[in-house]
């Protein structure tokens, strides 16, 4: 396994760990939540957990291509990358829809 593959696998395992941590603690990691209702955080939590876990698994798949036959093909690599990007776009969309957008005053802090 070359260094880049090892990096992908390590980052993927960390992402899955963060997703499980959020699921257990019911808290979002790495987000400013000033002024956001707890009810909205609870609504958004499953989307964020799914994002961390799915993107973590896709990173592990990208890093372990030599062990997973499907990941040896160009189609497999592109499919996993597109899935990962779709999950990230979905997370961004639902975060704006459920958590709202910060005001200009909050952005400047």
VOBA-1610 file (N, C-alpha, C; in pm, whole numbers, padded with zeros to 5 digits, always signed):
BEGIN
Unk+00086-00117+00000Unk+00000+00000+00000Unk+00090+00123+00000Unk+00069+00211-00097Unk+00154+00330-00102Unk+00106+00435-00003Unk+00184+00540+00020Unk+00150+00639+00124Unk+00015+00708+00102Unk-00020+00735-00023Unk-00148+00803-00049Unk-00265+00712-00014Unk-00254+00585-00046Unk-00360+00490-00011Unk-00373+00478+00141Unk-00260+00474+00209Unk-00262+00469+00356Unk-00329+00593+00414Unk-00299+00709+00355Unk-00360+00834+00398Unk-00512+00828+00382Unk-00559+00781+00267Unk-00703+00770+00244Unk-00768+00678+00346Unk-00706+00565+00373Unk-00763+00470+00469Unk-00768+00530+00609Unk-00662+00597+00651Unk-00660+00658+00785Unk-00765+00768+00797Unk-00772+00856+00698Unk-00872+00965+00701Unk-01012+00906+00698Unk-01034+00801+00621Unk-01166+00736+00616Unk-01206+00676+00749Unk-01112+00611+00817Unk-01141+00553+00948Unk-01172+00663+01049Unk-01097+00773+01043Unk-01123+00887+01133Unk-01263+00942+01107Unk-01301+00957+00979Unk-01434+01010+00945Unk-01545+00920+00997Unk-01530+00791+00981Unk-01630+00698+01033Unk-01637+00710+01185Unk-01522+00724+01249Unk-01518+00742+01395Unk-01590+00868+01439Unk-01571+00977+01365Unk-01640+01102+01399Unk-01791+01085+01381Unk-01833+01015+01277Unk-01975+00990+01255Unk-02036+00909+01369Unk-01965+00807+01413Unk-02014+00726+01525Unk-02015+00808+01653Unk-01913+00892+01673Unk-01909+00980+01791Unk-02029+01074+01793Unk-02061+01135+01677Unk-02178+01222+01670Unk-02306+01145+01699Unk-02315+01024+01649Unk-02434+00942+01671Unk-02452+00910+01819Unk-02343+00880+01887Unk-02350+00844+02028Unk-02376+00966+02116Unk-02305+01077+02090Unk-02317+01195+02177Unk-02432+01287+02138Unk-02487+01269+02020Unk-02596+01354+01970Unk-02554+01500+01959Unk-02425+01524+01929Unk-02371+01660+01912Unk-02300+01667+01779Unk-02312+01783+01712Unk-02243+01803+01586Unk-02099+01845+01614Unk-02008+01793+01536Unk-01866+01823+01554Unk-01824+01927+01450Unk-01756+02031+01496Unk-01697+02128+01405Unk-01792+02227+01342Unk-01904+02254+01403Unk-01999+02352+01349Unk-02030+02457+01454Unk-02039+02581+01408Unk-02083+02689+01496Unk-02235+02683+01502Unk-02286+02666+01622Unk-02430+02647+01639Unk-02493+02758+01722Unk-02430+02874+01724Unk-02486+02986+01800Unk-02617+03029+01736Unk-02721+03033+01814Unk-02850+03077+01765Unk-02931+02969+01694Unk-02883+02849+01690Unk-02955+02739+01625Unk-03031+02661+01732Unk-03159+02636+01706Unk-03240+02562+01802Unk-03193+02418+01814Unk-03204+02363+01935Unk-03164+02224+01958Unk-03249+02128+01875Unk-03374+02164+01851Unk-03462+02081+01769Unk-03407+02071+01626Unk-03356+02182+01573Unk-03300+02181+01438Unk-03170+02099+01433Unk-03092+02106+01540Unk-02970+02026+01546Unk-03005+01878+01545Unk-03109+01841+01620Unk-03153+01700+01623Unk-03204+01655+01487Unk-03272+01745+01413Unk-03320+01710+01280Unk-03205+01689+01183Unk-03100+01770+01196Unk-02989+01765+01102Unk-02889+01655+01134Unk-02884+01611+01259Unk-02785+01515+01304Unk-02776+01388+01217Unk-02888+01325+01179Unk-02876+01204+01095Unk-02807+01230+00960Unk-02830+01347+00901Unk-02766+01380+00775Unk-02615+01394+00792Unk-02574+01458+00901Unk-02431+01477+00926Unk-02363+01345+00958Unk-02428+01262+01039Unk-02372+01130+01071Unk-02357+01048+00944Unk-02460+01047+00860Unk-02454+00971+00735Unk-02342+01023+00644Unk-02325+01154+00643Unk-02219+01212+00560Unk-02082+01164+00606Unk-02056+01170+00736Unk-01926+01126+00787Unk-01904+00977+00758Unk-02005+00896+00782Unk-01987+00752+00765Unk-01974+00715+00618Unk-02060+00766+00533Unk-02054+00731+00391Unk-01925+00783+00328Unk-01888+00908+00357Unk-01764+00960+00300Unk-01642+00891+00359Unk-01649+00850+00484Unk-01539+00773+00542Unk-01522+00639+00473Unk-01633+00573+00447Unk-01627+00443+00378Unk-01575+00461+00234Unk-01618+00567+00168Unk-01568+00590+00032Unk-01418+00620+00033Unk-01369+00690+00134Unk-01225+00715+00144Unk-01150+00583+00165Unk-01203+00498+00251Unk-01139+00368+00274Unk-01140+00286+00145Unk-01250+00289+00072Unk-01256+00216-00055Unk-01153+00270-00155Unk-01140+00402-00162Unk-01042+00461-00253Unk-00900+00421-00213Unk-00875+00412-00084Unk-00742+00377-00038Unk-00710+00229-00046Unk-00811+00146-00050Unk-00786+00002-00051Unk-00822-00059-00186Unk-00798+00014-00292Unk-00832-00032-00426Unk-00762-00160-00467Unk-00642-00183-00415Unk-00571-00305-00453Unk-00630-00430-00390Unk-00715-00412-00287Unk-00777-00526-00219Unk-00922-00547-00258Unk-00985-00445-00315Unk-01126-00453-00353Unk-01133-00455-00506Unk-01175-00566-00566Unk-01173-00577-00712Unk-01250-00466-00784Unk-01364-00427-00730Unk-01445-00322-00792Unk-01368-00190-00800Unk-01282-00165-00705Unk-01209-00039-00700Unk-01086-00038-00790Unk-01060-00146-00859Unk-00949-00151-00954Unk-00988-00095-01089Unk-01118-00071-01109Unk-01166-00021-01238Unk-01187+00129-01231Unk-01177+00192-01346Unk-01201+00336-01354Unk-01345+00369-01321Unk-01437+00286-01365Unk-01580+00308-01336Unk-01604+00304-01185Unk-01543+00210-01117Unk-01559+00200-00972Unk-01507+00323-00900Unk-01392+00369-00943Unk-01333+00488-00880Unk-01422+00609-00902Unk-01466+00630-01027Unk-01553+00744-01055Unk-01687+00733-00982Unk-01742+00614-00972Unk-01870+00595-00901Unk-01856+00633-00754Unk-01746+00592-00691Unk-01725+00624-00549Unk-01703+00774-00531Unk-01628+00837-00621Unk-01605+00981-00611Unk-01735+01057-00630Unk-01816+01018-00726Unk-01945+01085-00748Unk-02037+01066-00629Unk-02040+00946-00571Unk-02120+00922-00450Unk-02074+01013-00337Unk-01944+01022-00319Unk-01890+01106-00212Unk-01928+01253-00232Unk-01913+01302-00354Unk-01949+01442-00381Unk-02099+01466-00366Unk-02181+01369-00406Unk-02326+01383-00391Unk-02366+01390-00244Unk-02300+01311-00162Unk-02329+01312-00018Unk-02288+01447+00042Unk-02174+01501-00001Unk-02130+01631+00050Unk-02225+01743+00008Unk-02271+01739-00116Unk-02367+01841-00163Unk-02498+01827-00087Unk-02543+01706-00064Unk-02664+01685+00016Unk-02649+01738+00157Unk-02533+01715+00218Unk-02508+01767+00352Unk-02513+01919+00352Unk-02451+01981+00253Unk-02452+02127+00243Unk-02595+02178+00226Unk-02674+02114+00140Unk-02812+02156+00116Unk-02896+02145+00243Unk-02888+02031+00311Unk-02970+02012+00430Unk-02921+02097+00547Unk-02792+02128+00552Unk-02744+02216+00659Unk-02800+02356+00640Unk-02806+02403+00517Unk-02864+02536+00490Unk-03015+02535+00515Unk-03081+02426+00477Unk-03226+02417+00492Unk-03268+02403+00638Unk-03198+02318+00714Unk-03241+02287+00850Unk-03177+02382+00952Unk-03046+02402+00940Unk-02976+02486+01037Unk-02984+02633+01003Unk-03009+02666+00878Unk-03015+02805+00835Unk-02878+02857+00801Unk-02875+02978+00750Unk-02748+03041+00716Unk-02713+03144+00822Unk-02586+03157+00855Unk-02548+03256+00956Unk-02565+03398+00902Unk-02595+03491+00992Unk-02607+03630+00950Unk-02468+03685+00921Unk-02464+03803+00862Unk-02334+03864+00831Unk-02253+03891+00955Unk-02319+03929+01064Unk-02247+03957+01190Unk-02180+03829+01242Unk-02248+03714+01228Unk-02189+03588+01273Unk-02074+03544+01184Unk-02082+03577+01053Unk-01975+03539+00962Unk-01847+03615+00991Unk-01860+03738+01038Unk-01742+03822+01061Unk-01670+03785+01191Unk-01731+03707+01275Unk-01665+03671+01402Unk-01554+03574+01381
//
